[in-house]
């Protein structure tokens, strides 16, 4: 069985504090957001005396509060007592984020994998990490790197891979109106980046079962 050496990094179970710069409900003034939403709707020519629009500013404020607030979670890791040394991959993880340029949503699926070293992580936490970085104003490229970097620094695996497929409403609903288009980004760290065979295995697993 694989046992951490005496000087192995101390990656233990425990409550996760949100990372620096992660959004928090403590920084959101819902009442002020509702007033601002009302001002925006009026500036766009909408009559908020209309019963069908009267409650819309509040709904907008609450919706963005939800979209910009990740849920806290416990970082559950376990000793790799079985010495598992193959890829661990969670794919088809759905996410919704907010484009920081237009504040319009982009939605998609993530594939997140790693090659364990001394610790393994609870599988649901891979999806939680995706949500942690999705629920903030984002660009897809940065989000991809942040997820991979978080796993690399907290789990200290031998390699990490993250692939995001997303449809951006700022691209499909306005501007070029490229409906049905998707954007794919990836970040590979450690062995998944440097070893061609491991890299190819990861890419093949992320594609398996996807609709053509």
RAQUIKA-V904817 format. One line per field, one symbol per residue. ss: DSSP state (@ for helix, = for strand, . for the rest). phi: phi as a letter, one per 40 degrees, with the letter a starting at -180 (. if undefined). psi: psi as a letter, one per 20 degrees, with the letter a starting at -180 (. if undefined). A space follows every 50 residues. Layout:
BEGIN
ss = ???
phi = ???
psi = ???
END
This chain:
BEGIN
ss = .............==.........@@@..@@@@@@@@@@@@@@....... .....@@@@@@@@@@@@......==.===.......=============. ....===========...===.@@@@@@@@@@@@..==.@@@@@@@@@@@ @@@@@...==========@@@@..........========@@@@.@@@@@ @@@@@@@.....
phi = .cbccdccdcbbcicccdcdgccacccbbcccccccccccccccgccccc dcbdccdcccccccdccbbcccacccbbccccgcbbcbbbbgccabbbcc cbfbcbbabbbbbabcbcbbbddccccccdcdcccadabcccdccccccc ccccbfccabbbbbbabbccbcbafcfccgcbbbbabbbgccccbdccdc cccccccdgccc
psi = qppprhjqpnorqrpppqqqjpqqhhjpnhghhgghhggggghjjqoiip hiihjgghggghghgghjoqpqrpnorqqmhikpkrqppprkoqqpappi hikqqpqaqqpprqoqdiqqqphhhghhhghgihmrprqhgggghggghg hghhhlriqqpppppqpohihhirdilmpiqqppqqppqchhhhohghgh gggghhhpiqq.
END
